[in-house]
Amino acid sequence: MPARAGGSAALPTSLPLASSLGSGARVRHRPAAHPPGRHAAKGCGPPSHADEPVRAKASVERLGSLQAPKPPETPELETPVLKTPELKTPELETPEPPNTVDPETPEAPNGLEPEALEPEALEPNAPEPEAPAPASEPQGGDAVEEPKSGGMFRSLRVRNYRLYAAGQVVSNTGTWMQRVAQDWLVLELAHGSGTALGITTGLQFLPMLLFGLWGGVIADRYPKRRILVLTQVAMGVLALILGLLAVTGTAQVWHVYVLAFGLGLATVVDNPARQSFVVEMVGKRDLPNAIALNSATFNGARLLGPAVAGVLIAVIGTGPVFLVNAASFGAVLFGLYAMRPEELRSAPPVKRAKGQLREGLSYVRGRRDLMLVLILIGFLAMFGMNFATTVALVAKETFHTDSAAFGVASSMLALGALSGALLAARRVARPRLRMLVAMGLLFSVLEVVTGLMPTYWTFVALLVPTGIAMMSIMTAANATMQLGVAPEMRGRVMALYMLVFLGSNPIGAPAIGWMAEEFGARSGLVLGGLISALAAIAVGVMALPRGSVGPALARVRRRPGPPSAGSASREAGSA
């Protein structure tokens, strides 16, 4: 039809009307059989030149009347345009399948087969037993749920930890008793030789320097509760042997050397296993509190043990003191045996494989936060925590006091450490690196001020806050290391931490002693505190976000200062 309509617009006027009609109608011209008047009236006579204008006009009018009803067909011509959205209907209906599935998603576990559920769809809604948020660090560390309410002894609510802590109170007291009795026995057997006493102490700490990292590998590889049972039995047997030798009068110096070295070997495995076993008893939430309570029991035994040992040595001799210490390990063994294994949060043991020691070192090397803690603790322990040397030198050389006054000073330092541990036990928030830096700087300043005190009693009084700051940073650093590591790495990381903490002190003690000998007894405290303060500041700078120091210094350099006289005169001249 459109083609025909287009053709009729150019229709020649000489053609008859019938030839322009649609529907294929055929019209034949017949000879005139009627009178001319009728033909002229009707307009259907034979063609003549005189009638052509009339017929053409009639043809045009007829075409106009025939094309008048065609406008309604216009929508049909535009139908493809109007139907174009219908072609896009599949695109609009494309999102409908997910909408039909979404309402059924909550009913999927009951209405669908397990195979029909994608793990990715279920995984975000699954509860995570471990840290629900990525570590700041943590990297690793891992986010820890902080307790909403504090309490100095909140970790004692855990039954397993109550048993462990009670055994540690008895055992630590016995250990400090043996330490005093062992030194006294060596002095008796070696006729007061200080060299023999130093060799005994060195042999006891030597295994930690040589095999300390391997102790962490063993702690990660086997169940820690079983390891502690074996190490406590070994320590008890060594104390029993030394006690029997001393009671029977057959003890010799080399016996003490061998037994001290054996005690150091047991400590190599016991230390990392004991440190990393705490979190399995109380969990990450109460770990800082449990570490602080452990430090409190240790320092409480440090105050009580030597005093009890002194009385027993004076009354019954050194031999029975070793036997008492051997019996004290029974309290720890009973606590370990009485624990409920199902309530422990035991980490899966790491399978035996090559390169596990290197793996632990690489793990710590790749963790910037752990490296900064180790650097800070290493410098503080090496130069700032040599109080056994510095306090003795200041008490004797500067204030010219006797051994009783030295004992009072040592007791005040231990009292401050005990107070610091109890204060740390009240802390609820997880320790952060910036808090460690602040504590390290405070400890360093207090040590310097203590070394500058003019009188003995002011010196003794400042030892208490110094001990508080020392124990606060020690407990915070221990908790930071344990909370920021993966469970399968905790034993090796804590072995490295104990190696840095205990191994750096014998290295720094001779250097501090040399400083005190060359520059005066006070210099051991003052210089040690200054070096520790510089280390704390350096760690604080390194802890800043990377790339933040340079722009800050650039802003300081670009800050406009007051104009100088020369620049003002030059500006006036140019004006």
C-alpha positions as CSV (number, residue, x, y, z in Angstrom):
1,M,0.0,0.0,0.0
2,P,2.7,2.6,0.6
3,A,4.2,1.9,-2.8
4,R,0.8,2.5,-4.4
5,A,0.2,5.7,-2.5
6,G,3.6,7.0,-3.5
7,G,2.8,6.0,-7.1
8,S,-0.5,7.8,-7.2
9,A,1.1,11.1,-6.4
10,A,2.9,11.1,-9.8
11,L,-0.1,9.6,-11.7
12,P,-0.4,11.0,-15.3
13,T,-3.6,12.9,-15.8
14,S,-4.2,11.2,-19.2
15,L,-4.7,7.8,-17.4
16,P,-8.2,6.7,-16.5
17,L,-9.3,6.6,-12.9
18,A,-9.7,2.9,-12.9
19,S,-6.1,2.3,-13.7
20,S,-5.0,4.2,-10.5
21,L,-7.3,2.2,-8.2
22,G,-5.9,-0.4,-6.0
23,S,-6.9,-4.0,-5.3
24,G,-6.1,-4.9,-9.0
25,A,-9.5,-3.9,-10.4
26,R,-9.7,-4.2,-14.1
27,V,-12.0,-1.6,-16.0
28,R,-12.6,-1.8,-19.7
29,H,-13.7,1.1,-21.9
30,R,-16.8,0.2,-23.8
31,P,-18.2,2.1,-26.8
32,A,-20.8,4.7,-26.0
33,A,-24.1,2.8,-25.8
34,H,-26.0,5.6,-24.0
35,P,-26.8,9.1,-25.0
36,P,-24.0,11.6,-24.8
37,G,-25.8,13.6,-22.2
38,R,-25.8,10.8,-19.7
39,H,-22.2,10.1,-20.3
40,A,-21.4,13.7,-19.8
41,A,-23.5,13.8,-16.6
42,K,-22.0,10.7,-15.1
43,G,-18.5,11.2,-16.4
44,C,-18.1,7.7,-17.7
45,G,-18.4,8.0,-21.4
46,P,-15.7,7.2,-23.9
47,P,-12.6,9.3,-23.6
48,S,-12.3,12.4,-25.5
49,H,-9.7,15.3,-25.5
50,A,-12.4,17.7,-24.3
51,D,-13.2,15.6,-21.3
52,E,-9.6,15.0,-20.2
53,P,-9.5,18.0,-17.8
54,V,-12.7,17.0,-16.3
55,R,-11.7,13.4,-15.9
56,A,-8.3,14.4,-14.5
57,K,-9.9,16.6,-11.9
58,A,-12.4,13.9,-11.0
59,S,-9.5,11.5,-10.9
60,V,-7.6,13.7,-8.4
61,E,-10.7,14.2,-6.3
62,R,-11.4,10.5,-6.3
63,L,-7.8,9.8,-5.3
64,G,-8.2,12.3,-2.5
65,S,-11.4,10.6,-1.3
66,L,-9.8,7.2,-1.6
67,Q,-6.6,8.3,0.3
68,A,-8.6,10.1,3.1
69,P,-9.1,6.9,5.1
70,K,-5.4,6.1,4.9
71,P,-4.2,8.3,7.9
72,P,-5.4,5.6,10.4
73,E,-2.8,3.4,8.7
74,T,-0.1,5.8,9.8
75,P,0.4,4.1,13.2
76,E,0.8,0.8,11.3
77,L,3.7,2.4,9.4
78,E,5.2,3.5,12.7
79,T,4.5,0.2,14.3
80,P,8.1,-1.0,14.2
81,V,9.1,2.2,16.0
82,L,6.4,1.7,18.6
83,K,7.3,-1.9,19.0
84,T,11.0,-1.2,19.5
85,P,10.7,-1.1,23.3
86,E,9.1,-4.6,23.0
87,L,12.4,-5.8,21.5
88,K,14.2,-4.5,24.6
89,T,11.8,-6.3,26.9
90,P,14.2,-9.3,27.4
91,E,16.9,-6.8,28.6
92,L,14.4,-5.3,31.1
93,E,13.5,-8.7,32.3
94,T,17.1,-9.9,32.7
95,P,17.4,-8.9,36.4
96,E,14.3,-10.8,37.3
97,P,16.0,-14.2,37.9
98,P,18.1,-12.9,40.8
99,N,15.0,-11.2,42.2
100,T,13.1,-14.4,42.1
101,V,16.0,-16.2,43.8
102,D,16.7,-13.6,46.5
103,P,13.5,-14.2,48.5
104,E,14.3,-17.9,48.6
105,T,17.8,-17.4,49.8
106,P,17.0,-17.5,53.6
107,E,15.1,-20.7,53.0
108,A,18.0,-22.3,51.1
109,P,19.4,-24.4,54.0
110,N,16.0,-26.0,54.4
111,G,14.7,-26.1,50.9
112,L,17.7,-26.5,48.6
113,E,20.3,-29.2,48.3
114,P,23.7,-28.4,49.9
115,E,25.3,-28.7,46.5
116,A,23.0,-25.9,45.1
117,L,24.4,-23.4,47.5
118,E,27.6,-21.6,46.5
119,P,30.3,-21.4,49.2
120,E,30.8,-17.7,48.4
121,A,27.1,-17.0,49.2
122,L,27.3,-18.7,52.6
123,E,30.8,-17.7,53.6
124,P,30.1,-14.1,54.5
125,N,27.3,-15.0,56.8
126,A,29.2,-17.8,58.6
127,P,30.4,-16.8,62.0
128,E,34.1,-16.6,62.4
129,P,35.5,-18.1,65.6
130,E,38.8,-16.2,65.3
131,A,39.3,-12.5,64.9
132,P,36.4,-11.1,63.0
133,A,38.3,-8.1,61.6
134,P,41.7,-7.8,60.0
135,A,44.5,-6.9,62.2
136,S,45.7,-3.4,62.3
137,E,48.7,-5.0,62.6
138,P,47.7,-7.2,62.8
139,Q,48.1,-8.3,60.6
140,G,48.2,-10.3,62.9
141,G,47.5,-10.1,64.1
142,D,44.2,-10.3,64.4
143,A,41.5,-8.3,66.0
144,V,40.9,-9.1,69.7
145,E,37.6,-8.6,71.5
146,E,38.3,-6.4,74.4
147,P,36.5,-7.1,77.7
148,K,33.8,-4.7,78.5
149,S,34.5,-4.8,82.2
150,G,37.9,-5.0,83.8
151,G,39.1,-6.5,87.1
152,M,42.6,-7.1,88.4
153,F,42.0,-10.8,88.8
154,R,39.5,-11.5,86.0
155,S,41.7,-14.3,84.5
156,L,41.2,-16.3,87.7
157,R,37.6,-16.9,86.7
158,V,39.0,-19.6,84.3
159,R,39.4,-22.8,86.3
160,N,42.4,-24.1,84.3
161,Y,44.2,-20.8,84.8
162,R,43.5,-20.9,88.6
163,L,45.1,-24.2,88.9
164,Y,48.1,-23.1,86.8
165,A,48.6,-19.8,88.7
166,A,48.4,-21.5,92.1
167,G,51.1,-23.9,91.1
168,Q,53.3,-21.1,89.7
169,V,53.1,-19.2,93.0
170,V,54.6,-22.2,94.9
171,S,57.1,-23.2,92.1
172,N,58.4,-19.6,91.6
173,T,59.0,-19.2,95.3
174,G,61.0,-22.5,95.3
175,T,62.9,-21.4,92.2
176,W,64.1,-18.2,93.9
177,M,65.0,-20.1,97.0
178,Q,67.2,-22.5,94.9
179,R,68.8,-19.6,93.1
180,V,70.0,-18.1,96.4
181,A,71.0,-21.5,97.8
182,Q,72.9,-22.4,94.6
183,D,75.0,-19.2,94.7
184,W,75.7,-19.8,98.4
185,L,76.7,-23.4,97.7
186,V,79.1,-22.4,94.9
187,L,80.7,-19.8,97.2
188,E,81.2,-22.5,99.8
189,L,82.6,-25.1,97.5
190,A,84.9,-22.7,95.6
191,H,86.0,-20.9,98.7
192,G,84.4,-17.6,97.8
193,S,85.5,-17.5,94.1
194,G,83.5,-14.9,92.1
195,T,84.7,-16.6,88.9
196,A,83.1,-19.8,89.8
197,L,79.9,-18.0,90.6
198,G,80.0,-16.2,87.2
199,I,80.6,-19.5,85.4
200,T,77.6,-21.1,87.1
201,T,75.4,-18.2,86.1
202,G,76.8,-18.2,82.5
203,L,76.2,-22.0,82.1
204,Q,72.6,-21.6,83.2
205,F,71.9,-19.0,80.6
206,L,74.2,-20.4,77.8
207,P,71.6,-22.9,76.5
208,M,69.1,-20.1,76.0
209,L,71.6,-18.3,73.7
210,L,72.5,-21.4,71.8
211,F,69.3,-23.3,71.5
212,G,66.6,-20.8,72.4
213,L,65.0,-20.7,68.9
214,W,64.9,-24.5,68.7
215,G,62.8,-24.5,71.9
216,G,60.2,-22.4,70.1
217,V,60.1,-25.0,67.3
218,I,59.5,-27.8,69.8
219,A,56.8,-25.7,71.5
220,D,54.9,-25.3,68.2
221,R,55.3,-28.9,67.2
222,Y,53.9,-30.7,70.2
223,P,51.0,-30.1,72.7
224,K,52.2,-27.4,75.2
225,R,50.6,-29.0,78.2
226,R,52.5,-32.2,77.6
227,I,55.7,-30.3,77.1
228,L,55.3,-28.5,80.4
229,V,54.7,-31.7,82.3
230,L,58.0,-33.1,80.9
231,T,60.0,-29.9,81.6
232,Q,58.7,-29.5,85.1
233,V,59.6,-33.1,85.9
234,A,63.1,-32.6,84.5
235,M,63.6,-29.5,86.6
236,G,62.3,-31.2,89.7
237,V,64.7,-34.2,89.2
238,L,67.7,-31.8,88.8
239,A,66.8,-30.0,92.0
240,L,66.4,-33.3,93.8
241,I,69.8,-34.5,92.6
242,L,71.5,-31.3,93.7
243,G,69.8,-31.5,97.0
244,L,70.8,-35.1,97.6
245,L,74.4,-34.3,96.7
246,A,74.4,-31.3,99.1
247,V,72.8,-33.2,102.0
248,T,75.2,-36.1,101.7
249,G,78.2,-33.8,101.5
250,T,79.4,-35.2,98.2
251,A,78.6,-32.1,96.1
252,Q,81.5,-30.6,94.1
253,V,81.7,-27.5,91.9
254,W,81.6,-29.3,88.7
255,H,78.4,-31.0,89.8
256,V,76.8,-27.6,90.2
257,Y,78.1,-26.6,86.7
258,V,76.6,-29.7,85.0
259,L,73.2,-29.4,86.8
260,A,73.1,-25.6,86.1
261,F,73.6,-26.4,82.4
262,G,70.9,-29.1,82.5
263,L,68.5,-26.6,84.1
264,G,69.2,-24.2,81.3
265,L,68.4,-26.8,78.7
266,A,65.1,-27.5,80.3
267,T,64.4,-23.8,80.4
268,V,65.0,-23.5,76.7
269,V,61.9,-25.6,76.0
270,D,59.9,-24.5,79.1
271,N,60.0,-20.8,78.5
272,P,58.3,-20.6,75.0
273,A,55.9,-23.4,75.9
274,R,54.9,-21.7,79.2
275,Q,54.5,-18.3,77.6
276,S,52.4,-19.5,74.7
277,F,50.3,-21.8,76.9
278,V,48.7,-18.9,78.7
279,V,46.6,-17.9,75.8
280,E,45.3,-21.4,75.4
281,M,43.9,-21.3,79.0
282,V,42.3,-17.8,79.0
283,G,42.0,-16.8,75.4
284,K,43.0,-13.6,73.7
285,R,40.6,-11.4,75.5
286,D,42.1,-12.0,79.0
287,L,45.7,-12.6,77.8
288,P,47.1,-9.2,78.9
289,N,45.6,-9.7,82.4
290,A,47.0,-13.2,82.7
291,I,50.4,-12.1,81.6
292,A,50.3,-9.4,84.2
293,L,49.3,-11.8,86.9
294,N,52.1,-14.2,85.9
295,S,54.6,-11.3,86.3
296,A,53.0,-10.4,89.7
297,T,53.5,-14.0,91.0
298,F,57.1,-14.0,89.7
299,N,57.9,-10.7,91.4
300,G,56.1,-11.7,94.5
301,A,58.1,-14.9,94.7
302,R,61.2,-12.7,94.0
303,L,60.4,-10.9,97.2
304,L,59.5,-13.9,99.3
305,G,61.8,-16.6,98.0
306,P,65.2,-15.1,98.9
307,A,64.0,-14.1,102.3
308,V,62.8,-17.6,103.1
309,A,65.9,-19.1,101.6
310,G,68.1,-17.0,103.8
311,V,66.3,-18.2,107.0
312,L,66.4,-21.9,105.9
313,I,70.1,-21.7,105.0
314,A,70.9,-20.3,108.4
315,V,68.8,-22.9,110.2
316,I,69.1,-26.2,108.2
317,G,71.7,-25.6,105.5
318,T,71.7,-25.4,101.7
319,G,70.8,-29.0,101.0
320,P,67.3,-29.0,102.3
321,V,66.5,-25.8,100.3
322,F,67.1,-27.8,97.1
323,L,64.8,-30.5,98.3
324,V,62.1,-28.0,99.1
325,N,62.4,-26.6,95.6
326,A,62.1,-30.1,94.1
327,A,58.9,-30.7,96.1
328,S,57.5,-27.3,94.9
329,F,57.3,-28.6,91.3
330,G,54.6,-31.0,92.5
331,A,52.2,-28.1,92.7
332,V,52.7,-27.3,89.0
333,L,52.3,-30.9,88.0
334,F,49.1,-31.3,90.0
335,G,47.7,-28.2,88.4
336,L,48.5,-29.4,84.9
337,Y,47.1,-32.9,85.6
338,A,43.8,-31.5,87.1
339,M,43.1,-29.2,84.1
340,R,40.1,-29.9,81.8
341,P,41.6,-30.5,78.3
342,E,38.3,-29.8,76.6
343,E,38.3,-26.2,78.0
344,L,41.7,-25.4,76.5
345,R,41.9,-23.4,73.3
346,S,44.8,-25.5,72.0
347,A,46.4,-24.5,68.7
348,P,46.9,-27.4,66.2
349,P,50.4,-28.7,66.4
350,V,52.7,-27.9,63.5
351,K,53.8,-31.0,61.6
352,R,57.5,-31.8,61.5
353,A,59.1,-30.3,58.4
354,K,62.4,-28.8,57.3
355,G,63.0,-25.1,57.6
356,Q,60.6,-24.4,60.4
357,L,63.2,-22.3,62.3
358,R,63.9,-20.2,59.2
359,E,60.1,-20.0,58.6
360,G,59.7,-18.4,62.1
361,L,62.5,-15.9,61.6
362,S,61.1,-15.0,58.2
363,Y,57.7,-14.5,59.7
364,V,59.0,-12.1,62.3
365,R,61.2,-10.3,59.7
366,G,58.1,-9.7,57.5
367,R,56.1,-8.2,60.4
368,R,57.2,-4.6,60.9
369,D,55.3,-4.3,64.2
370,L,56.9,-7.3,65.8
371,M,60.4,-6.2,64.7
372,L,59.9,-2.8,66.3
373,V,58.8,-4.4,69.6
374,L,61.9,-6.6,69.5
375,I,64.2,-3.7,68.8
376,L,62.7,-1.6,71.7
377,I,62.9,-4.5,74.2
378,G,66.3,-5.5,73.1
379,F,67.8,-2.0,73.8
380,L,65.9,-1.6,77.1
381,A,67.1,-5.0,78.3
382,M,70.7,-4.5,77.1
383,F,71.3,-1.0,78.5
384,G,68.4,0.0,80.8
385,M,67.6,-3.1,82.9
386,N,70.9,-4.0,84.4
387,F,69.8,-3.2,87.9
388,A,71.7,-6.1,89.5
389,T,74.9,-4.3,88.5
390,T,73.9,-0.6,88.6
391,V,72.0,-0.6,91.9
392,A,74.8,-2.5,93.6
393,L,77.5,-0.1,92.3
394,V,75.5,3.1,93.2
395,A,74.7,1.8,96.7
396,K,78.3,0.9,97.5
397,E,80.4,3.3,95.5
398,T,78.3,6.5,95.6
399,F,76.5,6.2,98.9
400,H,79.0,3.9,100.7
401,T,76.4,1.6,102.2
402,D,76.6,-2.0,103.2
403,S,75.0,-5.2,101.9
404,A,71.9,-4.6,104.0
405,A,71.3,-1.3,102.3
406,F,71.8,-2.9,98.9
407,G,69.2,-5.5,100.0
408,V,66.7,-2.7,100.8
409,A,67.3,-1.1,97.4
410,S,66.8,-4.4,95.6
411,S,63.6,-5.0,97.6
412,M,62.2,-1.6,96.7
413,L,62.8,-2.3,93.0
414,A,61.1,-5.6,93.3
415,L,58.2,-3.9,95.1
416,G,57.8,-1.5,92.3
417,A,57.9,-4.3,89.8
418,L,55.2,-6.1,91.7
419,S,53.1,-3.0,91.8
420,G,53.6,-2.4,88.1
421,A,52.4,-6.0,87.4
422,L,49.2,-5.5,89.4
423,L,48.5,-2.2,87.8
424,A,49.0,-3.8,84.4
425,A,46.5,-6.5,85.4
426,R,43.8,-3.8,85.7
427,R,44.4,-2.6,82.1
428,V,41.5,-3.5,79.8
429,A,42.5,-2.2,76.5
430,R,44.9,-4.1,74.2
431,P,48.4,-2.6,74.3
432,R,49.4,-0.6,71.2
433,L,52.8,0.1,69.9
434,R,52.6,3.8,70.6
435,M,51.8,2.9,74.3
436,L,55.0,0.8,74.4
437,V,57.0,3.7,73.0
438,A,55.6,6.0,75.6
439,M,56.2,3.5,78.4
440,G,59.8,3.0,77.2
441,L,60.4,6.7,77.2
442,L,58.9,7.1,80.7
443,F,61.1,4.2,82.0
444,S,64.2,5.8,80.5
445,V,63.5,9.2,82.0
446,L,62.9,7.7,85.5
447,E,66.1,5.7,85.3
448,V,68.1,8.8,84.4
449,V,66.5,10.8,87.3
450,T,67.1,7.9,89.7
451,G,70.8,7.9,88.8
452,L,70.9,11.7,89.6
453,M,69.4,11.5,93.1
454,P,71.6,13.2,95.7
455,T,70.8,11.0,98.7
456,Y,70.4,7.3,99.3
457,W,66.8,7.5,100.5
458,T,65.7,9.6,97.5
459,F,67.5,7.0,95.3
460,V,65.6,4.2,97.0
461,A,62.3,6.1,96.7
462,L,62.8,6.6,92.9
463,L,63.4,2.8,92.4
464,V,59.7,2.1,93.1
465,P,58.3,4.1,90.2
466,T,61.1,2.9,88.0
467,G,60.2,-0.7,88.8
468,I,56.5,0.1,88.0
469,A,57.5,1.5,84.6
470,M,59.8,-1.4,83.9
471,M,57.2,-4.1,84.6
472,S,54.5,-2.2,82.7
473,I,56.5,-2.2,79.5
474,M,57.5,-5.8,80.0
475,T,54.0,-7.1,80.3
476,A,52.7,-4.9,77.5
477,A,55.5,-6.0,75.1
478,N,54.8,-9.7,76.0
479,A,51.1,-9.3,75.4
480,T,51.7,-7.4,72.1
481,M,53.9,-10.2,70.8
482,Q,51.5,-13.0,71.6
483,L,48.3,-11.2,70.4
484,G,49.9,-10.2,67.1
485,V,51.0,-13.6,65.8
486,A,49.3,-16.6,64.2
487,P,48.7,-19.5,66.7
488,E,51.0,-21.9,64.8
489,M,53.9,-19.4,65.0
490,R,53.4,-18.3,68.7
491,G,56.0,-20.7,70.1
492,R,58.8,-19.7,67.7
493,V,58.0,-16.0,68.1
494,M,58.0,-16.2,71.9
495,A,61.3,-18.1,71.8
496,L,62.8,-15.3,69.8
497,Y,61.3,-12.7,72.2
498,M,62.8,-14.5,75.2
499,L,66.1,-14.8,73.4
500,V,66.2,-11.1,72.8
501,F,65.0,-10.2,76.3
502,L,67.3,-12.6,78.3
503,G,70.2,-12.8,75.8
504,S,70.8,-9.1,75.4
505,N,71.2,-8.5,79.1
506,P,74.5,-10.5,79.5
507,I,75.8,-8.5,76.5
508,G,74.9,-5.1,77.8
509,A,75.9,-5.8,81.5
510,P,79.7,-5.7,80.8
511,A,79.3,-2.5,78.8
512,I,77.3,-0.8,81.6
513,G,79.9,-2.0,84.1
514,W,82.7,-0.5,82.0
515,M,80.9,2.8,81.8
516,A,80.4,2.8,85.6
517,E,84.0,2.1,86.1
518,E,85.3,4.8,83.7
519,F,82.7,7.6,84.3
520,G,81.5,6.9,87.8
521,A,78.8,4.6,89.4
522,R,76.0,6.9,88.5
523,S,76.9,6.8,84.8
524,G,75.6,3.2,84.5
525,L,72.1,4.4,85.3
526,V,72.3,7.8,83.5
527,L,73.9,6.6,80.3
528,G,71.8,3.4,80.2
529,G,68.7,5.5,80.5
530,L,69.8,7.9,77.8
531,I,70.5,5.1,75.4
532,S,67.2,3.6,76.2
533,A,65.4,6.9,75.6
534,L,67.1,7.3,72.2
535,A,66.0,3.8,71.3
536,A,62.4,4.6,72.3
537,I,62.4,7.8,70.2
538,A,63.9,6.0,67.2
539,V,61.2,3.2,67.4
540,G,58.5,5.8,67.7
541,V,59.7,7.5,64.5
542,M,59.9,4.2,62.7
543,A,56.4,3.3,63.8
544,L,55.0,6.3,62.0
545,P,53.2,5.6,58.7
546,R,55.6,5.3,55.8
547,G,55.9,8.5,53.8
548,S,54.6,10.7,56.6
549,V,57.9,12.0,58.0
550,G,59.1,13.6,54.8
551,P,56.0,15.7,54.1
552,A,55.9,16.8,57.7
553,L,59.6,18.0,57.5
554,A,58.9,19.6,54.2
555,R,56.0,21.6,55.7
556,V,58.2,22.7,58.5
557,R,60.9,23.9,56.1
558,R,58.3,25.7,54.0
559,R,56.8,27.5,57.0
560,P,57.4,31.2,56.6
561,G,59.5,32.8,59.3
562,P,59.9,36.5,60.3
563,P,61.5,38.6,57.6
564,S,65.1,39.6,58.2
565,A,66.4,43.2,58.0
566,G,68.2,42.5,54.8
567,S,65.2,41.0,53.0
568,A,63.0,43.9,54.2
569,S,65.5,46.5,52.8
570,R,65.7,44.6,49.5
571,E,61.9,44.5,49.3
572,A,61.8,48.3,50.0
573,G,64.4,49.0,47.3
574,S,62.6,46.9,44.7
575,A,59.4,48.8,45.6
